[in-house]
Amino acid sequence: MSNKHYINLKNELRKEKFVQKEYEVSFESLDLPEEYSSSEDVKVNLYIIKEKNGYAVSMNFKSDVQVECSRCLEPFNMDLSGTSNVFLSTKKLESGKLGSGDLDTQYLEDEEKFDLNDFIREEILVKTPMKPLCDENCKGICPICGANKNENPCDCEKKEKRKNSPFAKLQKLLEGKQK
């Protein structure tokens, strides 16, 4: 979806050195990978301060995202709300190297436009854990029968361990004598 939220920084800060705005951004317009979904818009509070060589931007956002648990593969809602700060520089990058102070700096291609969707998308991707879990104690799925061990505990692994045990043959001998 191409419903982008561009903010015209020059117009917003023509009379003021500071501006605070609230936005609701459609989740679909963020162009996130298909494993992310949400039925709610992302709520954003944006604070922009005009400085000598650019704009200091602080964003508070609230987003509930549905992702898949990396252990049990069940979908669950994850709160990815947070705060982010960035400096939008109107200066051109003079060399191909970035210094340590440049890591929180974005260089604007167009001095007037700031793409809010890109900013939100980046923050959601950064705040998502590499392996999202529905619960810290999620038991996952059984590698043998495929059952969700959170819902249906199974004893497949115990049976498999007993079968592959070096004492399994002795167990069979004992069972044969008892009959």
N, C-alpha and C positions, 0 to 999 in steps of 0.2 A: 504494500500500500504506500502511496506517495504523499500522504497527508503530513507534510513536514511542518514543524514549528520553527520558523526563522524569526529571530529577534533582531530588529534594526537598532543597533546599539547607539548610533548617532542620534536618531530620532528620540529614543527613550531617554537619553541623557543630555538633550539639547539645553534644557534650562536647569537641571538638577545635577549634582555630582553623585547622588545616591538615588537608587530606585529599588523598590521592593514590589514584586509581582507574583501573582498566583496563577498557576496554569493547571489544566487537566489535559493530559496527553493520552490519546488512544493507544492502547497496548499494541495493537496490530500495526500501527504506524512506525513502530520502533525497528521493524525488520530484524527481529531476533531469530535465532535458529529455531527449528520446529519443535524441539524438545521443551521450549518455554511456551506457556500459555497462561492467559488470565482473562477473566470476564470483566475485570474492572479497569478503569483508566488509572494512569499513574498521576498522583497528585504531587505538584511541585511548588515549593516556595523558593523564589529566586531573588537573590540580593546582588545588585551590581553597583560597584563603586568606580567612578571614572578616575583614573590615575594618569600620570604624565605620559607613559608609553603604552597605555592599554587600559584594560578593565579587570578589576578583581571581582571574581564571581564566586558566590557561595550558594550552594543548592541543597535544600532539604527535600527529600522525596519519600513517598510512601507507595510501596508496590507489593501486592501479594501475588506471587507467581506459582503456578502449578508446575512441578518438576517430577521426575521419576527417581525413586529411591535407588541408589546404586547397589543395594544388597537384595531387597525383595522385589524390586521392579514395579512396585505399586506407586501410582501418582499420589502426591501430597502437596499441600500448600505451604510455601515458605515465605516468610516475611523478609523482603530484601530492602527495607527502608534504610535510609542513611543520610549522611551529610558528605558533601564533597566540595572542595575548594580548588579553583584553578585561576591562573592569570592568563588573560587573553591579550597577547602582545600585538600591537599594531606595527611594531618595527619588523623589518624583514630579517630573516636569519642570515647573518653575514658569512658564516663559514658552514661547512658541512658537519661540524662537530657540535654536539650538545654537551654543555657542562652540567654539573650536578644541580645547579640552580634552575636549569631548564626543564627538569623532569615534571614540574608542576605548571609548566608554561605551554600554552598552545599558541601557535602563530596563525593569526587570521589571514586567510587568503583574500577575503574581501573585508576591508576595514569596517564596513557597516553591518555585515550579517554574521549572526551567530546561530548555528544549528542546534537547537535545544534537544532534538531527537537523538542526535549523535552523542551528546553529552550524557543523556539518560541511559542510552543503550550501553555505552562503555561502563558506566557505573554498575548497572545490573550484571553485566558479564563479569566484572571484577569481583563483585560481592558474592557471586554464586560459588559455593565450595566446589572443588574438583570432583568430589564424590559426595553428592548430597544424600543425606540420610533422613528417613522419616522419623527415626528415633535413634538416639545413641546406642540403645540396646537392641536394635533391630537384628533378628536372627538370620535374616536372608532366606534364600530358597535352598531346598535340599538338592545337592548335586546329583543325587541318584534318582529320586522320583519326581523332582521338580515342584514339590509342594511348598507353599509359603509356610515356613516354620513358625511365624508369628501367629498364624491362624490354626494350623494343623501340625502339632509336633509329631514327628515320625521317628522311628528307630532304625531307619535304613543304614545310617552310618555305624551304629553299634553292631548291626548284623554283618555289615561289610567288614568291620574290624575283626569280629570273631571268625569270619570265614577265612580271612587272610592271616590270621594269627599263626605263629609257628607251633602253637599248642593245639590247633584245630584238630589234627589227626589224633592226638591223645584224647581229646574230648569225644571224638567219634568212637574210639575204643571203649571209653568209659560208658558211653550210651549203649554200646553193643552188649557189654557185660550186664548191664542193669535189666535188659529185656529178657 
